[in-house]
Amino acid sequence: MIEDVRLELKKQLYELLDKNALSRGKVVLSSGKESNYYLDGRLVTLSAKGAYLAARIILDLVRGEKIDAIGGPTLGADPLVGAIAALSYLDKRPISTFIVRKVPKQHGKMRQIEGPLIGKSKRVILIDDVATTGKALVEAKQALDNEGIKADKAIVIVDREEGAAESLREHGLRLISIFKARDFGV
């Protein structure tokens, strides 16, 4: 029964991604690589249904884990962390969330990591919408390492299968993906 629900949620998320986030044609990715397709996860995670589905699936993936927070690099993780925080609260298992800036803020407290975990959390899971080379997740891990916060796992909605898993492994992160690029025939 529970597995049927998981499969249905995953099927619905797949359909949203395939219909709304995937476009074909030449594009230059943030990694600098050229690709014949683009998968813009935010077109799904910034929709009510997409945010719900992705957050529900991620919460299911981390069920039973001893973690202090979930978060990731801005901008891919931004819509996900809000949905995860709200759903975890409704589930009566609240999880704190955070966002890692590319560079520390230049005013105020000058933080690179935003959220209630600062100085409190010991173990976190990183998330992002799409991983190509894993650069954004590696940079987020390095910012966490600088604060003494441990991250050893990253969850993404789609792994483009272009080196992210290997790069993350070199930095002590295990990559879990809800989907892989091949699932979309690209």
C-alpha positions in Angstrom: 0.0 0.0 0.0 2.7 2.5 1.0 4.8 1.5 -2.0 1.8 2.1 -4.3 1.4 5.7 -2.9 5.2 6.3 -3.4 5.0 5.1 -7.0 1.9 7.3 -7.7 3.6 10.4 -6.3 6.8 9.7 -8.3 4.7 9.1 -11.5 2.9 12.4 -11.0 6.2 14.3 -10.5 7.6 12.6 -13.6 4.7 13.8 -15.6 5.0 17.4 -14.4 8.7 17.4 -15.1 8.3 15.9 -18.6 5.5 18.2 -19.5 6.7 21.5 -17.9 10.4 21.4 -17.2 12.0 19.6 -20.1 12.9 21.4 -23.3 15.0 20.2 -26.2 17.5 22.3 -28.2 21.0 23.5 -27.7 21.7 25.2 -24.3 24.7 26.1 -22.3 24.4 24.9 -18.7 25.7 26.6 -15.6 28.7 24.2 -15.6 29.6 25.7 -19.0 28.8 22.4 -20.8 26.6 22.5 -23.9 23.6 20.2 -23.9 20.8 19.3 -26.3 18.2 19.6 -23.6 17.4 21.7 -20.5 15.6 20.6 -17.4 14.4 23.6 -15.4 13.3 22.0 -12.1 12.0 25.3 -10.8 9.2 25.3 -13.3 7.9 22.4 -11.3 9.1 23.0 -7.8 7.7 26.6 -7.8 4.2 25.2 -8.7 2.0 24.1 -5.8 1.6 20.5 -7.0 5.3 20.1 -7.9 6.5 21.5 -4.6 4.2 19.2 -2.7 5.2 16.1 -4.7 8.9 16.7 -4.6 8.8 17.6 -0.8 6.7 14.5 0.0 9.1 12.2 -1.9 12.2 13.7 -0.3 10.6 13.5 3.2 9.9 9.8 2.4 13.5 9.3 1.4 14.8 10.7 4.7 12.3 9.0 7.0 14.1 7.4 9.9 17.3 9.3 9.3 18.9 11.1 12.3 19.3 14.6 10.8 19.1 18.1 12.1 18.1 19.8 8.9 17.6 19.7 5.1 18.8 22.3 2.7 20.9 23.2 -0.2 22.3 25.7 -2.6 20.2 28.7 -3.7 18.3 28.7 -6.2 17.5 25.1 -6.9 16.8 24.2 -3.2 14.9 27.4 -2.4 11.3 26.2 -3.2 12.0 22.7 -1.9 13.0 23.8 1.6 9.9 25.8 2.1 7.7 22.9 1.0 9.7 20.4 3.1 9.5 22.6 6.3 5.7 23.0 5.9 5.0 19.3 5.1 7.2 18.1 7.9 5.3 20.3 10.4 2.0 19.0 9.1 3.3 15.5 9.6 4.2 16.4 13.2 7.8 15.6 12.5 9.2 19.1 11.9 12.5 19.4 10.1 14.5 22.6 10.0 15.7 23.8 6.6 18.4 26.1 5.3 19.7 27.7 2.2 23.4 28.1 1.2 24.3 31.3 -0.7 26.9 31.2 -3.4 28.9 33.8 -1.4 28.4 35.2 2.1 26.0 38.1 2.4 27.8 41.4 2.4 25.8 43.1 5.2 23.9 42.2 8.3 25.3 39.0 9.9 27.3 38.3 6.7 26.1 34.6 6.6 26.6 32.2 3.8 24.2 29.7 5.3 20.7 31.0 6.1 18.3 29.2 8.4 17.8 28.1 12.0 20.6 25.5 11.9 23.5 27.9 12.4 25.6 26.8 15.3 23.1 24.2 16.3 23.0 21.3 13.8 25.4 18.5 13.5 24.2 16.5 10.5 22.2 17.6 7.5 21.1 16.3 4.1 21.7 18.5 1.0 19.1 18.8 -1.7 18.9 20.4 -5.1 16.5 20.2 -8.1 19.0 19.1 -10.8 22.6 17.9 -10.7 25.0 18.0 -13.6 28.5 18.2 -12.4 27.5 18.6 -8.7 29.4 21.9 -8.4 26.7 23.7 -6.5 26.3 20.8 -4.0 30.0 20.6 -3.5 30.3 24.3 -2.8 27.3 24.0 -0.4 29.1 21.2 1.4 32.3 23.2 1.7 30.3 26.1 3.3 28.8 23.6 5.8 32.2 22.1 6.5 33.5 25.5 7.4 30.8 25.8 10.0 31.5 22.3 11.4 28.2 20.9 10.0 28.3 17.4 8.5 26.7 16.5 5.2 27.3 13.0 3.8 24.2 12.7 1.5 22.6 14.7 -1.3 19.2 14.2 -2.8 18.3 15.7 -6.2 15.1 15.5 -8.3 17.1 14.8 -11.5 20.7 13.6 -11.9 21.7 14.5 -15.5 24.3 11.7 -15.2 27.2 14.0 -16.3 29.6 13.4 -13.4 27.7 14.7 -10.3 27.7 11.3 -8.5 31.4 10.8 -9.0 32.3 14.4 -8.0 30.1 14.3 -4.9 31.6 10.9 -3.9 35.1 12.5 -4.0 33.8 15.1 -1.5 32.2 12.6 0.8 28.6 12.9 -0.4 26.4 10.1 -1.6 24.0 11.2 -4.4 20.5 9.9 -4.4 18.3 10.9 -7.3 14.5 10.6 -7.7 15.1 10.4 -11.5 18.0 10.2 -13.9 18.2 11.9 -17.2 17.8 8.5 -19.0 14.3 8.3 -17.5 13.3 11.2 -19.8 14.9 9.6 -22.9 17.6 12.3 -23.1 
